[in-house]
Amino acid sequence: MASLQCIKGPIRPLRGRILVRNIQKGMQKTQGGIVLPDDNMTERGIRPRWAKVYAVGSDIDYVSVGQWVLMEHGRWSEGFDLEESGEVFDLRQADGESILMVSDEEPTGY
């Protein structure tokens, strides 16, 4: 789905807000070989998603920029395109109360 607008960055969230990018989409395969189908947010296979923390508000102290967070399914906003340093990427607001795990490295094969 294409975003409606492209905002030029950088931007920063206020107080208790968390902005994430690179939300993992599509089919995933676990290290054990189990295929998690792409749920397209409408069919079977609905699951939590990992995303990279782009920015945090001043009241957030439990995650840092650059970390990866696992969020409960659907606990993020619609995305919008942000252009920063010549790169365009999808940016979303995450619900901080629905973060299940934090990783310093991009999770793979979960």
GROMACS elastic network, one bead per residue, 0.5 to 0.9 nm:
[ bonds ]
;  ai    aj funct       b0    kb
    2     5     6  0.88167   500
    2    80     6  0.85560   500
    2    81     6  0.87252   500
    3     6     6  0.74926   500
    3    78     6  0.86465   500
    3    79     6  0.67560   500
    3    80     6  0.52864   500
    3    81     6  0.61640   500
    3    90     6  0.81568   500
    4    80     6  0.70590   500
    4    81     6  0.80550   500
    5    80     6  0.64170   500
    5    81     6  0.63310   500
    5    82     6  0.85062   500
    6    80     6  0.65996   500
    6    82     6  0.54384   500
    6    83     6  0.67073   500
    6    88     6  0.81321   500
    7    10     6  0.89865   500
    7    80     6  0.77160   500
    7    81     6  0.62291   500
    7    83     6  0.60702   500
    7    84     6  0.87649   500
    8    11     6  0.80611   500
    8    81     6  0.85577   500
    8    82     6  0.56227   500
    8    84     6  0.61186   500
    8    88     6  0.88780   500
    9    12     6  0.87415   500
    9    82     6  0.61747   500
    9    83     6  0.57330   500
    9    85     6  0.81240   500
   10    82     6  0.80783   500
   10    83     6  0.79017   500
   10    84     6  0.59739   500
   10    85     6  0.85995   500
   11    55     6  0.81695   500
   11    82     6  0.88155   500
   12    19     6  0.81891   500
   12    54     6  0.88907   500
   12    55     6  0.62035   500
   12    56     6  0.72343   500
   12    57     6  0.71291   500
   13    16     6  0.78825   500
   13    17     6  0.55834   500
   13    18     6  0.65928   500
   13    19     6  0.68744   500
   13    55     6  0.66956   500
   13    56     6  0.60583   500
   13    57     6  0.50177   500
   13    58     6  0.82329   500
   13    93     6  0.88413   500
   14    17     6  0.57994   500
   14    18     6  0.85042   500
   14    56     6  0.78282   500
   14    58     6  0.68242   500
   14    59     6  0.83497   500
   15    18     6  0.88249   500
   15    56     6  0.78510   500
   15    60     6  0.71254   500
   16    56     6  0.74639   500
   16    57     6  0.51792   500
   16    58     6  0.67251   500
   16    59     6  0.50230   500
   16    60     6  0.56420   500
   16    96     6  0.79294   500
   17    55     6  0.84772   500
   17    56     6  0.60165   500
   17    57     6  0.51226   500
   17    58     6  0.83624   500
   17    59     6  0.80380   500
   17    60     6  0.74207   500
   17    93     6  0.71251   500
   17    94     6  0.74409   500
   17    95     6  0.77235   500
   17    96     6  0.72742   500
   18    53     6  0.72382   500
   18    54     6  0.77794   500
   18    55     6  0.60645   500
   18    57     6  0.62960   500
   18    60     6  0.78416   500
   18    63     6  0.88191   500
   18    92     6  0.84521   500
   18    93     6  0.57383   500
   18    94     6  0.54882   500
   18    95     6  0.72248   500
   18    96     6  0.66750   500
   19    52     6  0.85991   500
   19    53     6  0.60979   500
   19    54     6  0.54191   500
   19    55     6  0.52161   500
   19    56     6  0.63089   500
   19    57     6  0.86323   500
   19    91     6  0.66839   500
   19    92     6  0.55933   500
   19    94     6  0.59605   500
   20    23     6  0.73004   500
   20    51     6  0.58656   500
   20    52     6  0.53072   500
   20    55     6  0.70099   500
   20    56     6  0.88636   500
   20    65     6  0.89649   500
   20    68     6  0.86677   500
   20    69     6  0.85658   500
   20    76     6  0.87938   500
   20    90     6  0.85057   500
   20    91     6  0.57588   500
   20    92     6  0.53469   500
   20    93     6  0.61585   500
   20    94     6  0.64683   500
   21    51     6  0.57777   500
   21    52     6  0.52438   500
   21    53     6  0.64185   500
   21    54     6  0.60465   500
   21    79     6  0.88371   500
   21    89     6  0.71316   500
   21    90     6  0.58323   500
   21    92     6  0.63467   500
   21    93     6  0.88403   500
   22    25     6  0.86198   500
   22    50     6  0.81667   500
   22    51     6  0.53808   500
   22    52     6  0.58404   500
   22    53     6  0.87334   500
   22    89     6  0.75762   500
   22    90     6  0.68272   500
   22    91     6  0.76629   500
   23    49     6  0.66348   500
   23    50     6  0.57728   500
   23    52     6  0.68946   500
   23    90     6  0.82101   500
   23    91     6  0.85568   500
   23    92     6  0.84847   500
   24    28     6  0.88193   500
   24    49     6  0.59663   500
   24    50     6  0.56035   500
   24    51     6  0.61834   500
   25    28     6  0.80784   500
   25    38     6  0.69483   500
   25    39     6  0.86260   500
   25    40     6  0.82902   500
   25    49     6  0.76533   500
   25    50     6  0.88229   500
   26    36     6  0.87157   500
   26    37     6  0.70779   500
   26    39     6  0.74521   500
   26    40     6  0.76695   500
   27    35     6  0.71000   500
   27    36     6  0.57157   500
   27    39     6  0.79772   500
   28    34     6  0.83806   500
   28    35     6  0.59441   500
   28    36     6  0.50296   500
   28    37     6  0.65197   500
   28    38     6  0.73590   500
   28   108     6  0.88261   500
   28   109     6  0.73182   500
   28   110     6  0.79250   500
   29    32     6  0.79538   500
   29    33     6  0.58674   500
   29    34     6  0.55583   500
   29    36     6  0.58880   500
   29    37     6  0.84164   500
   29   108     6  0.87182   500
   29   109     6  0.58161   500
   29   110     6  0.70496   500
   30    33     6  0.51634   500
   30    34     6  0.51872   500
   30    35     6  0.65182   500
   30    36     6  0.76460   500
   30   108     6  0.79647   500
   31    34     6  0.74729   500
   31   108     6  0.82657   500
   31   110     6  0.61666   500
   32   109     6  0.81930   500
   32   110     6  0.85348   500
   33   109     6  0.86049   500
   36    39     6  0.84293   500
   36    45     6  0.64224   500
   36    46     6  0.89961   500
   36    47     6  0.86926   500
   37    40     6  0.89354   500
   37    44     6  0.79309   500
   37    45     6  0.57954   500
   37    46     6  0.86351   500
   38    41     6  0.81748   500
   38    43     6  0.86055   500
   38    44     6  0.84989   500
   38    45     6  0.67570   500
   38    46     6  0.81211   500
   39    42     6  0.61569   500
   39    43     6  0.53255   500
   39    44     6  0.58596   500
   39    45     6  0.50338   500
   39    46     6  0.54071   500
   39    47     6  0.79299   500
   40    43     6  0.66380   500
   40    44     6  0.88443   500
   40    45     6  0.87713   500
   40    46     6  0.82258   500
   41    44     6  0.84542   500
   41    45     6  0.85497   500
   41    46     6  0.65055   500
   41    73     6  0.86909   500
   41    74     6  0.80388   500
   42    45     6  0.89348   500
   42    46     6  0.77908   500
   43    46     6  0.69804   500
   46    73     6  0.67804   500
   46    74     6  0.89684   500
   47    72     6  0.72486   500
   47    73     6  0.53870   500
   47    74     6  0.87087   500
   48    70     6  0.63574   500
   48    71     6  0.53880   500
   48    74     6  0.78033   500
   48    75     6  0.87538   500
   48   100     6  0.85844   500
   49    69     6  0.80945   500
   49    70     6  0.54418   500
   49    71     6  0.54689   500
   49    72     6  0.68581   500
   49    73     6  0.64974   500
   49    74     6  0.86435   500
   50    68     6  0.63739   500
   50    69     6  0.54213   500
   50    71     6  0.63436   500
   50   101     6  0.89883   500
   50   106     6  0.83237   500
   50   107     6  0.76082   500
   51    67     6  0.85232   500
   51    68     6  0.54864   500
   51    69     6  0.55676   500
   51    70     6  0.66712   500
   51    71     6  0.78386   500
   51   106     6  0.85359   500
   52    65     6  0.78843   500
   52    66     6  0.60876   500
   52    67     6  0.58273   500
   52    69     6  0.63918   500
   52   106     6  0.78104   500
   53    56     6  0.75068   500
   53    63     6  0.78658   500
   53    64     6  0.68491   500
   53    65     6  0.50199   500
   53    66     6  0.52543   500
   53    67     6  0.55335   500
   53    68     6  0.59612   500
   53    69     6  0.70358   500
   54    64     6  0.85766   500
   54    65     6  0.54820   500
   54    66     6  0.64054   500
   54    67     6  0.84840   500
   54    91     6  0.79966   500
   55    64     6  0.75734   500
   55    65     6  0.53873   500
   55    66     6  0.82300   500
   56    59     6  0.80823   500
   56    60     6  0.62027   500
   56    61     6  0.85162   500
   56    63     6  0.77233   500
   56    64     6  0.69084   500
   56    65     6  0.67499   500
   57    60     6  0.56498   500
   57    61     6  0.88291   500
   58    61     6  0.79155   500
   60    63     6  0.68880   500
   60    64     6  0.83063   500
   60    96     6  0.86496   500
   61    64     6  0.73316   500
   62   102     6  0.89227   500
   63    66     6  0.88749   500
   63    67     6  0.68859   500
   63    68     6  0.86341   500
   63    69     6  0.81028   500
   63   102     6  0.72628   500
   64    67     6  0.58023   500
   64    68     6  0.88401   500
   65    68     6  0.86228   500
   66   104     6  0.73485   500
   66   105     6  0.85057   500
   67   102     6  0.67949   500
   67   103     6  0.58042   500
   67   105     6  0.66958   500
   67   106     6  0.78878   500
   68   101     6  0.83092   500
   68   102     6  0.56671   500
   68   103     6  0.50277   500
   68   104     6  0.61426   500
   68   105     6  0.65996   500
   68   106     6  0.60965   500
   68   107     6  0.76188   500
   69    99     6  0.63682   500
   69   100     6  0.73122   500
   69   101     6  0.57133   500
   69   103     6  0.63992   500
   69   104     6  0.88961   500
   70    98     6  0.84957   500
   70    99     6  0.57018   500
   70   100     6  0.54058   500
   70   101     6  0.51446   500
   70   102     6  0.64409   500
   70   103     6  0.84012   500
   71    74     6  0.79888   500
   71    75     6  0.64163   500
   71    76     6  0.78057   500
   71    94     6  0.75808   500
   71    95     6  0.77587   500
   71    96     6  0.83677   500
   71    98     6  0.56850   500
   71   100     6  0.57247   500
   71   101     6  0.75616   500
   72    75     6  0.56454   500
   72    76     6  0.85426   500
   72    95     6  0.87827   500
   72    98     6  0.55664   500
   72    99     6  0.65124   500
   72   100     6  0.67843   500
   73    76     6  0.80417   500
   73    98     6  0.88011   500
   74    77     6  0.78833   500
   75    93     6  0.87374   500
   75    94     6  0.62874   500
   75    95     6  0.55052   500
   75    96     6  0.86782   500
   75    97     6  0.89207   500
   75    98     6  0.64815   500
   75    99     6  0.85573   500
   76    79     6  0.84639   500
   76    92     6  0.63922   500
   76    93     6  0.55320   500
   76    95     6  0.58498   500
   77    91     6  0.89725   500
   77    92     6  0.54645   500
   77    93     6  0.52198   500
   77    94     6  0.65839   500
   77    95     6  0.82606   500
   78    91     6  0.84939   500
   78    92     6  0.62224   500
   78    93     6  0.78478   500
   79    90     6  0.57288   500
   79    91     6  0.52715   500
   79    93     6  0.77605   500
   80    89     6  0.81198   500
   80    90     6  0.54837   500
   80    91     6  0.54772   500
   80    92     6  0.67298   500
   81    88     6  0.62932   500
   81    89     6  0.54242   500
   81    91     6  0.61217   500
   81    92     6  0.89979   500
   82    87     6  0.80359   500
   82    88     6  0.54721   500
   82    89     6  0.55193   500
   82    90     6  0.63170   500
   82    91     6  0.64489   500
   83    86     6  0.62806   500
   83    87     6  0.54698   500
   83    89     6  0.66462   500
   84    87     6  0.53443   500
   84    88     6  0.64926   500
   84    89     6  0.83713   500
   85    88     6  0.84574   500
   94    97     6  0.87713   500
   94    98     6  0.80533   500
   94    99     6  0.81543   500
   95    98     6  0.54999   500
   95    99     6  0.70393   500
   96    99     6  0.55801   500
   97   100     6  0.85530   500
   99   102     6  0.77138   500
  103   106     6  0.69549   500
  103   107     6  0.72109   500
  104   107     6  0.87594   500
  107   110     6  0.69056   500
